[in-house]
């Protein structure tokens, strides 16, 4: 069995501007994704939305043996990771198929197998 991290990058600023029917459409897409994963025998280990990137804290080496701690995301980008799924699966091909269908419904996905 392998474990996969499915990242959900999106432009944070656009989410608040979407009309309620688009929020409902997104929620339905996630519910369908959950059902498809379960039907395919894939196990969702963890799932969740993330706080806005403005509330993130970045930590990195400062080059002098200490850490530089700053508020906000590590990188400036129009898109930030806004959520994730952690999935266990014995069938990567089927998992990729389900993720492709999820993306076709309007979701941007970054699919990674964990090592």
DSSP file (Angstrom, degrees, kcal/mol; ACC not computed):
  #  RESIDUE AA STRUCTURE BP1 BP2  ACC     N-H-->O    O-->H-N    N-H-->O    O-->H-N    TCO  KAPPA ALPHA  PHI   PSI    X-CA   Y-CA   Z-CA
    1    1 A X              0   0    0      0, 0.0     2,-0.3     0, 0.0    89,-0.2   0.000 360.0 360.0 360.0 139.8    0.0    0.0    0.0
    2    2 A X  E     -A   89   0A   0     87,-2.6    87,-2.7     2,-0.0     2,-0.4  -0.815 360.0-132.9-115.9 158.3    1.2    3.5   -0.8
    3    3 A X  E     -A   88   0A   0    111,-0.4   111,-3.1    -2,-0.3     2,-0.4  -0.906  20.1-163.8-112.9 140.2    0.3    6.8    0.6
    4    4 A X  E     -AB  87 113A   0     83,-3.0    83,-2.7    -2,-0.4     2,-0.6  -0.958  12.6-148.8-127.5 140.5   -0.5    9.9   -1.5
    5    5 A X  E     -AB  86 112A   0    107,-3.2   107,-1.9    -2,-0.4     2,-0.7  -0.948  12.0-166.0-107.7 120.4   -0.7   13.6   -0.7
    6    6 A X  E     -AB  85 111A   0     79,-3.1    79,-1.9    -2,-0.6     2,-0.3  -0.913  10.2-161.4-110.0 107.1   -3.3   15.4   -2.8
    7    7 A X  E     -AB  84 110A   0    103,-2.8   103,-2.3    -2,-0.7     2,-0.6  -0.631   8.9-150.6 -91.0 146.7   -2.7   19.1   -2.5
    8    8 A X  E     -A   83   0A   0     75,-2.4    74,-2.8    -2,-0.3    75,-0.7  -0.802  16.7-175.4-119.3  87.6   -5.4   21.6   -3.4
    9    9 A X  E     +A   81   0A   0     -2,-0.6    99,-0.3    72,-0.3     2,-0.3  -0.598  14.5 156.2 -81.5 145.6   -3.8   24.9   -4.6
   10   10 A X  E     -A   80   0A   0     70,-2.5    70,-2.4    -2,-0.2     2,-0.9  -0.983  52.3 -92.3-160.9 156.3   -6.2   27.8   -5.4
   11   11 A X    >>  -     0   0    0     -2,-0.3     3,-1.0    68,-0.2     4,-0.9  -0.667  37.0-158.0 -74.3 107.9   -6.2   31.6   -5.6
   12   12 A X  H >> S+     0   0    0     -2,-0.9     3,-0.8    66,-0.5     4,-0.8   0.870  85.2  59.1 -57.2 -41.3   -7.3   32.5   -2.1
   13   13 A X  H 34 S+     0   0    0     65,-0.3     4,-0.5     1,-0.2    -1,-0.3   0.797 100.9  56.2 -63.4 -28.6   -8.6   35.9   -3.0
   14   14 A X  H X> S+     0   0    0     -3,-1.0     3,-0.9     1,-0.2     4,-0.7   0.815  92.3  70.2 -73.8 -29.7  -11.1   34.5   -5.5
   15   15 A X  H X< S+     0   0    0     -4,-0.9     3,-1.2    -3,-0.8    -1,-0.2   0.903  96.9  49.8 -57.3 -46.1  -12.9   32.2   -3.0
   16   16 A X  T 3< S+     0   0    0     -4,-0.8    -1,-0.3     1,-0.3    -2,-0.2   0.738 108.7  54.4 -66.9 -21.8  -14.5   35.0   -1.0
   17   17 A X  T <4 S+     0   0    0     -3,-0.9    -1,-0.3    -4,-0.5    -2,-0.2   0.552  83.8 107.5 -89.3  -7.7  -15.8   36.6   -4.2
   18   18 A X  S << S-     0   0    0     -3,-1.2     2,-0.0    -4,-0.7     5,-0.0  -0.439  74.8-114.2 -72.1 143.0  -17.6   33.4   -5.4
   19   19 A X    >>  -     0   0    0     -2,-0.1     4,-1.5     1,-0.1     3,-1.3  -0.353  31.9-103.4 -71.0 159.2  -21.4   33.4   -5.3
   20   20 A X  H 3> S+     0   0    0      1,-0.3     4,-2.4     2,-0.2     5,-0.2   0.823 119.8  60.0 -54.1 -35.5  -23.1   30.9   -2.9
   21   21 A X  H 3> S+     0   0    0      1,-0.2     4,-1.9     2,-0.2    -1,-0.3   0.829 103.7  51.1 -66.2 -29.4  -24.0   28.6   -5.7
   22   22 A X  H <> S+     0   0    0     -3,-1.3     4,-2.2     2,-0.2    -1,-0.2   0.867 108.8  51.1 -72.4 -36.9  -20.3   28.2   -6.6
   23   23 A X  H  X S+     0   0    0     -4,-1.5     4,-2.3     2,-0.2    -2,-0.2   0.921 111.3  48.3 -62.4 -43.4  -19.5   27.3   -3.0
   24   24 A X  H  X S+     0   0    0     -4,-2.4     4,-2.4     2,-0.2    -2,-0.2   0.892 109.5  52.4 -64.6 -39.8  -22.3   24.7   -3.1
   25   25 A X  H  X S+     0   0    0     -4,-1.9     4,-2.0     1,-0.2    -1,-0.2   0.908 110.2  48.8 -62.3 -42.1  -21.0   23.3   -6.3
   26   26 A X  H  X S+     0   0    0     -4,-2.2     4,-2.0     2,-0.2    -2,-0.2   0.905 110.2  50.8 -63.9 -42.2  -17.5   23.0   -4.8
   27   27 A X  H  X S+     0   0    0     -4,-2.3     4,-2.2     1,-0.2    -2,-0.2   0.913 110.2  49.6 -62.1 -43.0  -18.9   21.2   -1.7
   28   28 A X  H  X S+     0   0    0     -4,-2.4     4,-2.4     1,-0.2    -1,-0.2   0.883 107.7  54.9 -63.5 -38.1  -20.8   18.8   -3.9
   29   29 A X  H  X S+     0   0    0     -4,-2.0     4,-2.1     1,-0.2    -1,-0.2   0.901 109.3  47.1 -61.6 -41.7  -17.6   18.1   -5.9
   30   30 A X  H  X S+     0   0    0     -4,-2.0     4,-2.5     2,-0.2    -2,-0.2   0.893 110.5  52.0 -67.7 -39.8  -15.7   17.2   -2.7
   31   31 A X  H  X S+     0   0    0     -4,-2.2     4,-2.2     2,-0.2    -2,-0.2   0.906 110.8  47.9 -63.0 -40.6  -18.6   15.0   -1.5
   32   32 A X  H  X S+     0   0    0     -4,-2.4     4,-2.8     2,-0.2    -2,-0.2   0.901 109.8  53.3 -64.6 -40.9  -18.5   13.1   -4.8
   33   33 A X  H  X S+     0   0    0     -4,-2.1     4,-2.5     2,-0.2    -2,-0.2   0.927 109.0  49.1 -59.2 -46.6  -14.7   12.8   -4.5
   34   34 A X  H  X S+     0   0    0     -4,-2.5     4,-2.4     1,-0.2    -1,-0.2   0.927 112.7  47.5 -58.3 -46.4  -15.1   11.2   -1.1
   35   35 A X  H  X S+     0   0    0     -4,-2.2     4,-2.6     1,-0.2    -2,-0.2   0.903 111.8  49.9 -63.9 -41.4  -17.7    8.8   -2.4
   36   36 A X  H  X S+     0   0    0     -4,-2.8     4,-1.7     2,-0.2    -1,-0.2   0.897 110.2  50.7 -64.6 -40.4  -15.6    7.9   -5.4
   37   37 A X  H  <>S+     0   0    0     -4,-2.5     5,-2.5     2,-0.2     4,-0.3   0.942 112.7  45.9 -61.7 -47.2  -12.5    7.2   -3.2
   38   38 A X  H ><5S+     0   0    0     -4,-2.4     3,-1.5     1,-0.2    -2,-0.2   0.916 111.4  51.8 -62.6 -43.4  -14.5    5.0   -0.8
   39   39 A X  H 3<5S+     0   0    0     -4,-2.6    -1,-0.2     1,-0.3    -2,-0.2   0.815 108.7  52.4 -63.7 -29.9  -16.1    3.1   -3.8
   40   40 A X  T 3<5S-     0   0    0     -4,-1.7    -1,-0.3    -5,-0.2    -2,-0.2   0.446 118.4-110.8 -85.4  -0.3  -12.6    2.5   -5.2
   41   41 A X  T < 5S+     0   0    0     -3,-1.5     2,-0.3    -4,-0.3    -3,-0.2   0.666  70.1 142.9  80.3  16.4  -11.3    1.1   -1.9
   42   42 A X      < -     0   0    0     -5,-2.5     2,-0.6    -6,-0.2    -1,-0.3  -0.693  44.5-136.0 -90.0 144.2   -9.0    4.0   -1.2
   43   43 A X  E     -C   88   0A   0     45,-2.6    45,-3.0    -2,-0.3     2,-0.8  -0.890   2.7-145.2-108.1 119.9   -8.7    5.1    2.4
   44   44 A X  E     +C   87   0A   0     -2,-0.6    43,-0.2    43,-0.2     3,-0.1  -0.743  19.5 178.8 -80.8 113.5   -8.8    8.8    3.3
   45   45 A X  E     -     0   0A   0     41,-3.0     2,-0.3    -2,-0.8    -1,-0.2   0.865  67.1  -8.2 -83.2 -40.9   -6.3    9.1    6.2
   46   46 A X  E     +C   86   0A   0     40,-1.4    40,-3.1     2,-0.0    -1,-0.3  -0.986  61.9 175.9-155.7 150.9   -6.7   12.8    6.7
   47   47 A X  E     +C   85   0A   0     -2,-0.3     2,-0.3    38,-0.2    38,-0.2  -0.982  15.7 139.6-153.4 148.4   -8.4   15.7    4.9
   48   48 A X  E     -C   84   0A   0     36,-2.0    36,-1.8    -2,-0.3     2,-0.2  -0.874  44.0-107.6 176.3 153.6   -8.8   19.3    5.7
   49   49 A X  E     -C   83   0A   0     -2,-0.3     2,-0.3    34,-0.2    34,-0.3  -0.524  37.9-132.5 -80.5 158.7   -8.9   22.9    4.7
   50   50 A X        -     0   0    0     32,-2.9     3,-0.1    -2,-0.2    -1,-0.0  -0.831  22.3-101.3-111.5 152.5   -6.0   25.2    5.7
   51   51 A X        -     0   0    0     -2,-0.3    -1,-0.1     1,-0.1     5,-0.1  -0.255  60.1 -75.7 -60.1 158.4   -6.1   28.6    7.3
   52   52 A X    >   -     0   0    0      1,-0.1     3,-2.3     2,-0.1     4,-0.2  -0.245  42.7-115.9 -56.3 147.9   -5.5   31.5    4.9
   53   53 A X  G >  S+     0   0    0      1,-0.3     3,-1.8     2,-0.2    -1,-0.1   0.755 112.1  70.9 -61.3 -24.5   -1.8   31.9    4.0
   54   54 A X  G 3  S+     0   0    0      1,-0.3    -1,-0.3    18,-0.2    18,-0.1   0.737  97.7  51.9 -63.5 -20.3   -1.7   35.3    5.6
   55   55 A X  G <  S+     0   0    0     -3,-2.3    -1,-0.3    16,-0.1    -2,-0.2   0.377  90.4 109.0 -95.4   3.1   -2.0   33.4    9.0
   56   56 A X    <   -     0   0    0     -3,-1.8    16,-3.5    -4,-0.2     2,-0.4  -0.331  59.0-144.3 -75.2 160.2    0.9   31.1    8.1
   57   57 A X  E     -D   71   0B   0     14,-0.3     2,-0.4    -2,-0.1    14,-0.2  -0.999  11.4-153.2-123.9 129.1    4.3   31.3    9.8
   58   58 A X  E     -D   70   0B   0     12,-3.0    12,-2.6    -2,-0.4     2,-0.4  -0.855  10.4-173.3-104.6 137.4    7.4   30.6    7.8
   59   59 A X  E     +D   69   0B   0     -2,-0.4     2,-0.3    10,-0.2    10,-0.2  -0.998  15.3 152.5-130.9 130.0   10.6   29.2    9.4
   60   60 A X  E     -D   68   0B   0      8,-1.8     8,-3.6    -2,-0.4    -2,-0.0  -0.981  49.5 -81.3-152.0 159.2   13.9   28.8    7.5
   61   61 A X  E     -D   67   0B   0     -2,-0.3     6,-0.2     6,-0.2    -2,-0.0  -0.340  27.8-152.5 -63.6 143.7   17.6   28.8    8.3
   62   62 A X        -     0   0    0      4,-2.3    -1,-0.1    -2,-0.0     5,-0.1   0.443  40.6-111.6 -96.2   0.0   19.1   32.3    8.6
   63   63 A X  S    S+     0   0    0      3,-0.4     4,-0.1     1,-0.0    -2,-0.1   0.391 105.4  79.2  87.9  -3.9   22.6   31.1    7.5
   64   64 A X  S    S-     0   0    0      2,-0.2     3,-0.1     0, 0.0    -3,-0.0   0.119 118.9 -87.2-121.7  18.3   24.1   31.7   10.9
   65   65 A X  S    S+     0   0    0      1,-0.4     2,-0.2     0, 0.0    -4,-0.0   0.528 102.0  90.5  88.8   5.8   22.9   28.6   12.7
   66   66 A X  S    S-     0   0    0     -6,-0.0    -4,-2.3     0, 0.0    -3,-0.4  -0.611  75.4-105.5-119.9-177.5   19.6   30.1   13.7
   67   67 A X  E     -D   61   0B   0     -6,-0.2     2,-0.6    -2,-0.2    -6,-0.2  -0.912  15.5-141.1-115.1 142.5   16.1   30.2   12.2
   68   68 A X  E     -D   60   0B   0     -8,-3.6    -8,-1.8    -2,-0.4     2,-0.5  -0.906  20.9-164.7 -98.0 120.7   14.4   33.2   10.7
   69   69 A X  E     +D   59   0B   0     -2,-0.6     2,-0.3   -10,-0.2   -10,-0.2  -0.936  14.2 169.3-112.5 123.7   10.7   33.2   11.7
   70   70 A X  E     -D   58   0B   0    -12,-2.6   -12,-3.0    -2,-0.5     2,-0.2  -0.944  34.1-112.4-133.0 153.4    8.4   35.4    9.7
   71   71 A X  E    S+D   57   0B   0     -2,-0.3   -14,-0.3   -14,-0.2   -16,-0.1  -0.579  78.5  31.0 -79.5 146.6    4.6   35.8    9.4
   72   72 A X  S    S-     0   0    0    -16,-3.5   -18,-0.2    -2,-0.2    -2,-0.2  -0.275  99.4 -33.7  98.6 175.7    3.0   34.8    6.1
   73   73 A X        -     0   0    0      2,-0.1   -15,-0.2     1,-0.1     3,-0.0  -0.218  49.9-120.1 -71.4 160.2    3.6   32.3    3.5
   74   74 A X  S    S+     0   0    0    -17,-0.1     2,-0.3     1,-0.1    -1,-0.1   0.863  97.5  30.3 -65.9 -37.9    7.1   31.1    2.4
   75   75 A X  S    S-     0   0    0      2,-0.0     2,-0.6     0, 0.0    -2,-0.1  -0.903  80.1-122.1-123.9 151.7    6.6   32.2   -1.2
   76   76 A X        +     0   0    0     -2,-0.3     2,-0.3     4,-0.0     3,-0.1  -0.825  50.8 148.4 -88.3 125.0    4.5   35.0   -2.7
   77   77 A X        -     0   0    0     -2,-0.6    -4,-0.1     1,-0.1    -2,-0.0  -0.993  57.8-127.7-156.9 150.8    2.1   33.5   -5.2
   78   78 A X  S    S+     0   0    0     -2,-0.3   -66,-0.5   -67,-0.1     2,-0.4   0.835 102.3  51.8 -68.3 -31.5   -1.3   34.0   -6.6
   79   79 A X        +     0   0    0    -68,-0.2     2,-0.3   -67,-0.1   -68,-0.2  -0.881  67.4 179.5-109.4 139.4   -2.1   30.4   -5.7
   80   80 A X  E     -A   10   0A   0    -70,-2.4   -70,-2.5    -2,-0.4     2,-0.6  -0.913  41.7 -94.8-128.1 157.5   -1.6   28.9   -2.2
   81   81 A X  E     +A    9   0A   0     -2,-0.3   -72,-0.3   -72,-0.3     3,-0.1  -0.648  43.3 174.6 -72.5 120.3   -2.4   25.4   -0.9
   82   82 A X  E     -     0   0A   0    -74,-2.8   -32,-2.9    -2,-0.6     2,-0.3   0.514  59.3  -8.6-107.4  -8.9   -5.8   25.8    0.6
   83   83 A X  E     -AC   8  49A   0    -75,-0.7   -75,-2.4   -34,-0.3     2,-0.3  -0.980  58.2-152.8-172.5 176.5   -6.4   22.1    1.5
   84   84 A X  E     -AC   7  48A   0    -36,-1.8   -36,-2.0    -2,-0.3     2,-0.4  -0.988   9.6-147.3-157.8 160.4   -5.2   18.6    1.2
   85   85 A X  E     -AC   6  47A   0    -79,-1.9   -79,-3.1    -2,-0.3     2,-0.5  -0.993   9.4-157.7-128.3 137.8   -6.2   14.9    1.2
   86   86 A X  E     -AC   5  46A   0    -40,-3.1   -41,-3.0    -2,-0.4   -40,-1.4  -0.982  24.5-178.5-113.8 117.9   -3.9   12.2    2.6
   87   87 A X  E     -AC   4  44A   0    -83,-2.7   -83,-3.0    -2,-0.5     2,-0.4  -0.955  23.5-150.6-128.2 134.1   -5.0    8.9    0.9
   88   88 A X  E     +AC   3  43A   0    -45,-3.0   -45,-2.6    -2,-0.4     2,-0.3  -0.854  30.6 165.9 -96.7 137.5   -3.8    5.2    1.2
   89   89 A X  E     -A    2   0A   0    -87,-2.7   -87,-2.6    -2,-0.4     3,-0.2  -0.997  42.2-162.3-154.4 146.7   -4.2    3.1   -1.9
   90   90 A X  S    S+     0   0    0     -2,-0.3     2,-0.4   -89,-0.2    -1,-0.1   0.424  91.7  58.7 -98.0  -5.3   -3.2   -0.1   -3.5
   91   91 A X     >  +     0   0    0      1,-0.1     4,-2.3   -89,-0.1    -1,-0.2  -0.763  55.1 173.4-132.6  85.8   -4.2    1.1   -6.9
   92   92 A X  H  > S+     0   0    0     -2,-0.4     4,-2.9     1,-0.2     5,-0.2   0.872  81.2  57.2 -61.9 -37.7   -2.5    4.2   -8.1
   93   93 A X  H  > S+     0   0    0      1,-0.2     4,-2.0     2,-0.2    -1,-0.2   0.926 110.1  43.4 -60.6 -44.5   -4.0    4.1  -11.5
   94   94 A X  H  > S+     0   0    0      2,-0.2     4,-2.5     1,-0.2    -1,-0.2   0.899 112.9  52.4 -68.2 -39.7   -7.5    4.1  -10.1
   95   95 A X  H  X S+     0   0    0     -4,-2.3     4,-2.5     1,-0.2    -2,-0.2   0.919 109.7  49.2 -61.7 -42.9   -6.7    6.8   -7.7
   96   96 A X  H  X S+     0   0    0     -4,-2.9     4,-2.5     2,-0.2    -1,-0.2   0.893 109.4  53.0 -61.9 -39.3   -5.3    8.9  -10.5
   97   97 A X  H  X S+     0   0    0     -4,-2.0     4,-2.1    -5,-0.2    -2,-0.2   0.937 110.5  46.4 -60.9 -46.4   -8.5    8.3  -12.5
   98   98 A X  H  X S+     0   0    0     -4,-2.5     4,-2.1     1,-0.2    -2,-0.2   0.900 112.9  49.7 -63.8 -41.1  -10.6    9.5   -9.6
   99   99 A X  H  X S+     0   0    0     -4,-2.5     4,-2.6     2,-0.2    -1,-0.2   0.874 108.3  53.6 -65.7 -36.8   -8.4   12.6   -9.1
  100  100 A X  H  X S+     0   0    0     -4,-2.5     4,-2.1     2,-0.2    -2,-0.2   0.901 108.9  48.7 -64.4 -40.6   -8.6   13.4  -12.8
  101  101 A X  H  X S+     0   0    0     -4,-2.1     4,-0.9     2,-0.2    -2,-0.2   0.891 110.2  52.1 -64.6 -39.0  -12.4   13.3  -12.6
  102  102 A X  H ><>S+     0   0    0     -4,-2.1     5,-1.2     1,-0.2     3,-0.8   0.925 110.4  48.0 -60.9 -45.9  -12.3   15.5   -9.5
  103  103 A X  H ><5S+     0   0    0     -4,-2.6     3,-2.1     1,-0.2    -2,-0.2   0.874 104.3  60.1 -63.5 -37.7  -10.1   18.0  -11.5
  104  104 A X  H 3<5S+     0   0    0     -4,-2.1    -1,-0.2     1,-0.3    -2,-0.2   0.745  97.0  61.5 -64.0 -22.2  -12.5   17.9  -14.4
  105  105 A X  T <<5S-     0   0    0     -4,-0.9    -1,-0.3    -3,-0.8    -2,-0.2   0.400 135.5 -83.0 -84.1   3.6  -15.2   19.2  -12.1
  106  106 A X  T < 5S+     0   0    0     -3,-2.1     2,-0.4     1,-0.3    -3,-0.2   0.478  87.8 129.9 114.7   3.1  -13.2   22.3  -11.5
  107  107 A X      < -     0   0    0     -5,-1.2     2,-0.5    -4,-0.1    -1,-0.3  -0.725  49.8-140.0 -92.9 138.9  -10.6   21.4   -8.8
  108  108 A X        -     0   0    0     -2,-0.4     2,-0.4   -99,-0.3   -99,-0.2  -0.863  29.7-172.9 -93.7 127.4   -6.9   22.1   -9.2
  109  109 A X        -     0   0    0     -2,-0.5     2,-0.5  -101,-0.2  -101,-0.2  -0.955  25.9-161.7-127.8 139.3   -5.0   19.1   -7.8
  110  110 A X  E     -B    7   0A   0   -103,-2.3  -103,-2.8    -2,-0.4     2,-0.5  -0.984  21.8-159.1-115.1 117.2   -1.3   18.4   -7.2
  111  111 A X  E     +B    6   0A   0     -2,-0.5     2,-0.4  -105,-0.2  -105,-0.2  -0.843  16.1 170.9-103.8 123.7   -0.9   14.6   -6.9
  112  112 A X  E     -B    5   0A   0   -107,-1.9  -107,-3.2    -2,-0.5     2,-0.4  -0.993  27.2-142.1-138.2 131.9    2.1   13.2   -5.1
  113  113 A X  E     -B    4   0A   0     -2,-0.4  -109,-0.2  -109,-0.2     2,-0.2  -0.742  30.0-126.9 -84.1 137.0    3.1    9.7   -3.9
  114  114 A X              0   0    0   -111,-3.1  -111,-0.4    -2,-0.4    -1,-0.0  -0.594 360.0 360.0 -85.1 147.0    4.9    9.8   -0.6
  115  115 A X              0   0    0     -2,-0.2    -1,-0.1  -113,-0.1    -2,-0.0   0.375 360.0 360.0-110.0 360.0    8.2    8.1   -0.2
